[in-house]
Amino acid sequence: MSKTTAALEAAVATIIENTPRDAKQTARQRVAVDRAFANILKLIAPRIRHFIRQYGLAAHWDDAEQCCAIAVHRAIEAYDPTKAQFTTFVNWQIRGELQSLRFRMMADQRPSARKVGAMTVSLDALTARSENEDGAVEVTIEDEFALEQTEACASNYLAESAMNALIDAYVDHLRQVSLDQMRRRPRAKRATPVRIDGAPRFKTATHGIDPEQLDKLEEKLARDREIVARRIFETATLDDLANETGVTKERVRQITKSAARTIVELTARDPRFALMTEGLRQRHAAPAPRKPKSPPPLRTAPVSLLPDPSAPHNRLVQVTAFDTIQAADAASGRIAPTSRASLPEPFSIHLAAEDAPVHGSRTTH
């Protein structure tokens, strides 16, 4: 066995060892598998280049390398060390993948194909289409309901995952509350066990709780979980649950009512259900109150700073201006009083009702 063959056997054994069939692969195992696979590709790189040139696929080098990587994956899956070495498996897989690629990329060059005039054609060549029809042939076979079905399946999956998470959180809450009650409950004193010197001491994780009580608690939690899942999230009736679980209908109603209230509280506290809680709040939020419409502003007449001459208290006024010197002479009798008509215009102001008598005054005849 050559060094390359031995290295390939060791790398394949590493991949098989770190690929569990029944358990989930860990991150460390994935890293080991990736490193071993890269080592396999490095070891068989000369062989891959030889087969690519032999099958005349140098013009399609990238596609040929991808086909060879797929062939290595299939060889690892089909590898059986009791039948042959890994080099035998990987050689046949690489040859088959490259042969299939050559049939797809170019005409069939086998002698049997030349005799009957056979050739490999694509799906576009088999489809009869009109000259004015554009687009790929895949459009004609597209499923128009695929998007709706995919969205519906994704929605159902998310709803089921959220339901399971809610029920698990509710069951964990019930378990924690029940354990706290059991720890606070007074227990009878037990006889001191006889200790043997040198014997190992075991510390239980139940803090002295009776294992029988724990078993009863788990049975009760499993029963409540089934009741909550079928009554709240499904369409089971009280009669069905009472007949199948052996619990009365009234007790089933009490369990579901308490569970619904607890689940609402858990969704409000747990950040995992923040998006669900926000959606429920938006759906059941009260509409915003409408603001009352303000009355239109009253249109008032513009207010002037000057007095209104048409007002009655402004019409019953008479103002007469005269010269003070002439008034003094008229009072002493030296000259006759000047009439209002003889006064100059700037010294006499007459209003519309200058001769009207003032109310409340006394008139002498």
C-alpha positions in Angstrom: 0.0 0.0 0.0 1.5 3.3 -1.0 1.7 6.4 1.2 -1.1 8.1 -0.8 -3.4 5.2 -0.4 -2.7 4.9 3.3 -3.3 8.6 3.8 -6.6 8.3 1.9 -7.7 5.4 4.1 -6.9 7.4 7.3 -8.8 10.5 6.1 -11.9 8.5 5.1 -11.8 6.7 8.5 -11.7 10.1 10.2 -14.8 11.3 8.2 -16.7 8.1 9.0 -15.8 8.3 12.7 -17.0 11.9 13.0 -20.2 11.4 11.1 -22.8 9.9 13.5 -25.9 8.4 11.9 -28.3 8.6 14.8 -27.0 11.7 16.7 -26.5 15.3 15.8 -23.1 16.2 14.5 -21.2 18.6 16.8 -19.2 21.6 15.7 -15.9 19.9 16.5 -16.9 16.9 14.4 -17.9 19.1 11.5 -14.4 20.8 11.6 -12.7 17.4 11.6 -14.8 16.2 8.6 -14.0 19.4 6.6 -10.3 19.1 7.3 -10.3 15.4 6.3 -12.3 16.1 3.1 -9.9 18.9 2.1 -7.0 16.5 2.7 -8.7 13.9 0.4 -9.1 16.4 -2.4 -5.5 17.4 -2.0 -4.3 13.8 -2.3 -6.3 12.9 -5.4 -5.8 16.3 -7.2 -3.4 14.7 -9.7 -5.8 11.9 -10.4 -8.7 14.4 -10.9 -6.6 16.5 -13.4 -5.7 13.3 -15.3 -9.4 12.2 -15.7 -10.5 15.7 -16.7 -8.0 15.7 -19.6 -8.8 12.1 -20.5 -12.5 12.8 -20.9 -11.8 16.0 -22.9 -13.4 18.4 -20.4 -10.5 20.9 -20.2 -12.8 23.6 -21.6 -15.2 23.0 -18.7 -12.6 22.7 -15.9 -14.6 24.3 -13.1 -17.7 22.2 -13.8 -15.5 19.1 -14.0 -13.9 19.9 -10.6 -17.3 20.3 -9.0 -18.4 16.9 -10.4 -15.3 15.3 -9.0 -16.0 16.8 -5.5 -19.5 15.3 -5.7 -17.9 12.0 -6.7 -15.7 12.0 -3.6 -18.8 12.6 -1.4 -20.6 9.6 -3.0 -17.5 7.4 -2.7 -17.2 8.1 1.0 -20.9 7.3 1.5 -20.6 4.0 -0.5 -17.2 3.0 0.9 -16.9 -0.5 2.4 -13.4 -1.5 3.6 -14.3 -5.2 3.5 -14.8 -5.1 -0.3 -12.1 -2.8 -1.7 -9.8 0.1 -0.9 -11.1 3.7 -1.1 -9.1 4.4 -4.3 -11.2 1.9 -6.2 -14.5 3.5 -5.0 -13.3 7.0 -5.8 -11.9 6.2 -9.2 -15.2 4.7 -10.5 -17.2 7.5 -9.0 -15.1 10.2 -10.7 -15.2 8.4 -14.0 -19.0 8.1 -13.8 -19.5 11.8 -12.9 -17.2 13.0 -15.7 -18.9 10.7 -18.2 -22.3 12.2 -17.2 -20.9 15.7 -17.5 -19.6 15.0 -21.0 -23.0 13.7 -22.1 -24.6 16.9 -20.9 -22.0 19.3 -22.3 -21.4 17.8 -25.7 -22.7 15.1 -28.1 -22.4 11.5 -27.1 -19.0 10.2 -28.5 -19.4 6.5 -27.7 -19.1 4.1 -30.6 -22.5 2.7 -29.9 -24.0 6.1 -30.1 -22.3 6.8 -33.5 -23.8 3.7 -35.0 -27.4 4.7 -34.2 -26.9 8.4 -34.6 -27.8 9.1 -30.9 -26.9 12.3 -29.2 -27.7 14.0 -25.9 -30.1 16.9 -26.2 -31.4 19.4 -23.7 -34.9 20.0 -22.5 -35.2 23.2 -24.6 -34.6 21.2 -27.7 -37.4 18.7 -26.9 -40.0 21.4 -26.3 -41.8 22.7 -29.4 -42.1 26.5 -29.1 -43.1 29.2 -31.4 -40.7 31.7 -32.8 -42.2 34.7 -30.9 -42.2 33.0 -27.6 -39.4 34.2 -25.3 -38.1 33.0 -22.0 -36.7 29.8 -20.6 -38.5 26.5 -21.0 -38.5 26.1 -17.2 -41.2 28.8 -17.1 -43.6 26.5 -18.8 -43.3 23.8 -16.2 -43.3 26.2 -13.2 -45.8 25.3 -10.4 -48.0 28.4 -9.9 -49.1 27.2 -6.4 -45.6 26.4 -5.2 -45.1 29.8 -3.5 -48.4 29.6 -1.6 -47.8 26.0 -0.5 -44.3 26.9 0.7 -45.5 29.9 2.7 -48.4 27.8 4.2 -46.0 25.0 5.2 -43.6 27.5 6.7 -46.4 29.2 8.6 -47.6 25.9 10.0 -44.1 25.0 11.1 -43.6 28.3 12.9 -46.9 28.0 14.6 -46.2 24.5 15.7 -42.8 25.5 17.0 -44.2 28.4 18.9 -47.0 26.2 20.4 -44.4 23.6 21.6 -42.2 26.4 23.1 -45.2 27.9 24.9 -46.3 24.5 26.3 -42.7 23.7 27.4 -42.4 27.0 29.2 -45.7 26.4 30.9 -44.7 22.9 32.0 -41.3 24.1 33.3 -43.1 26.8 35.3 -45.4 24.3 36.9 -42.5 22.0 37.7 -40.6 24.8 39.4 -43.6 25.9 41.4 -44.3 22.3 42.5 -40.7 21.7 43.5 -40.6 24.9 45.6 -43.8 23.8 47.4 -42.3 20.3 48.1 -39.1 21.9 49.5 -41.1 24.2 51.9 -43.4 21.3 53.0 -42.5 19.9 56.4 -41.2 16.4 56.2 -41.0 13.7 58.9 -37.7 13.0 60.4 -36.0 9.9 59.0 -33.8 7.5 60.8 -30.1 8.3 60.5 -28.6 5.9 58.0 -25.7 3.8 59.1 -22.5 5.1 57.4 -19.7 2.8 56.5 -16.2 4.2 56.8 -14.6 4.6 53.5 -17.8 4.2 51.5 -18.7 6.9 48.9 -21.3 9.5 49.8 -23.9 10.3 47.2 -25.6 13.7 47.1 -29.0 13.7 45.4 -30.1 16.6 43.2 -33.7 16.6 44.6 -32.7 18.1 48.0 -34.4 15.4 50.1 -37.6 15.2 48.1 -39.2 11.8 48.0 -38.6 10.1 44.6 -42.2 8.8 44.6 -43.5 12.3 44.8 -41.2 13.3 41.9 -42.6 10.5 39.8 -46.2 11.5 40.6 -45.3 15.1 39.7 -43.9 14.1 36.3 -47.1 12.0 35.6 -49.3 15.0 36.5 -47.2 17.3 34.3 -47.5 14.9 31.4 -51.3 14.7 31.8 -51.6 18.5 32.1 -49.4 19.0 29.0 -51.7 16.8 27.0 -54.8 18.5 28.2 -53.4 22.0 27.5 -52.1 21.1 24.0 -55.4 19.4 22.9 -57.8 21.8 24.5 -56.2 25.2 23.9 -54.2 24.7 20.7 -56.5 22.0 19.1 -60.2 21.2 18.9 -60.6 18.5 21.6 -63.8 18.7 23.6 -64.2 18.4 27.4 -65.9 15.0 27.0 -63.1 13.6 24.9 -60.4 14.8 27.4 -62.4 13.6 30.4 -62.8 10.1 28.9 -59.2 9.7 27.7 -57.4 11.2 30.7 -59.7 10.1 33.5 -60.2 13.7 34.8 -63.6 15.3 35.3 -64.8 17.9 32.8 -64.8 20.6 35.5 -61.2 19.8 36.4 -60.2 20.0 32.7 -61.9 23.4 32.4 -60.0 24.6 35.5 -56.7 23.3 34.1 -57.1 25.0 30.8 -58.3 28.3 32.3 -55.3 28.4 34.6 -53.0 27.4 31.8 -54.2 30.1 29.5 -53.7 32.8 32.2 -50.2 31.5 33.0 -49.2 31.3 29.3 -50.2 34.9 28.8 -48.0 36.0 31.7 -45.1 33.9 30.4 -45.3 35.5 26.9 -45.3 38.9 28.5 -42.1 38.1 30.5 -40.2 35.9 28.1 -38.2 37.8 25.4 -38.6 34.8 23.0 -42.3 35.6 22.6 -41.9 39.4 22.3 -42.9 39.4 18.6 -46.0 37.4 19.4 -47.0 39.7 22.2 -46.5 42.8 20.1 -48.7 41.3 17.3 -51.5 40.6 19.8 -51.3 44.1 21.2 -51.6 45.6 17.8 -54.5 43.4 16.9 -56.5 44.1 20.1 -55.4 47.7 20.6 -58.3 50.2 21.1 -58.7 52.8 18.3 -57.2 56.2 19.1 -59.8 58.7 20.2 -60.8 61.3 17.7 -60.1 64.9 18.5 -63.2 67.1 18.5 -63.3 69.6 15.7 -62.8 73.1 16.8 -65.5 75.6 15.8 -64.7 78.0 13.0 -63.4 81.4 14.1 -66.1 84.1 14.4 -65.9 86.8 11.8 -66.1 90.2 13.4 -66.1 93.6 11.8 -62.8 95.5 12.0 -62.5 97.8 15.0 -61.5 101.4 14.3 -59.5 103.5 16.7 -61.5 106.6 15.9 -64.9 107.3 17.5 -68.0 106.5 15.5 -69.6 109.7 14.5 -73.1 108.1 14.1 -73.3 107.1 17.8 -75.8 109.0 19.8 -73.4 110.1 22.5 -71.2 111.6 19.8 -74.0 113.4 18.0 -75.2 115.4 21.1 -72.0 117.4 21.3 -71.4 120.9 20.1 -68.0 122.5 20.2 -67.4 126.1 19.5 -63.9 127.7 19.4 -63.4 131.5 19.7 -60.7 134.0 20.4 -60.0 134.6 24.2 -59.3 138.3 23.7 -62.6 139.0 22.0 -64.4 137.0 24.7 -62.8 139.1 27.4 -63.8 142.4 25.6 -67.3 141.2 25.1 -67.6 140.4 28.8 -66.4 143.9 29.8 -68.9 145.5 27.4 -66.4 147.1 25.2 -67.4 145.2 22.1 -70.4 143.2 21.0 -70.0 139.4 21.2 -69.1 137.9 17.9 -71.5 135.5 16.4 -70.6 132.0 15.6 -71.0 132.6 11.9 -68.4 135.4 11.9 -65.7 133.3 13.4 -63.1 132.0 11.1 -63.4 128.4 9.9 -60.5 127.0 12.0 -62.1 128.3 15.2 -65.6 126.9 14.8 -66.6 123.2 14.7 -70.3 122.4 14.1 -71.6 118.8 14.3 -74.8 117.5 12.7 -77.1 118.1 15.7 -75.5 121.3 17.0 -78.9 122.9 17.7 -80.5 119.9 19.4 -81.2 120.5 23.1 -79.2 118.4 25.6 -81.3 116.0 27.6 -81.5 117.0 31.2 -80.8 120.7 30.7 -83.1 123.5 31.4 -84.2 125.8 28.6 -85.2 129.5 29.4 -87.6 131.4 27.2 
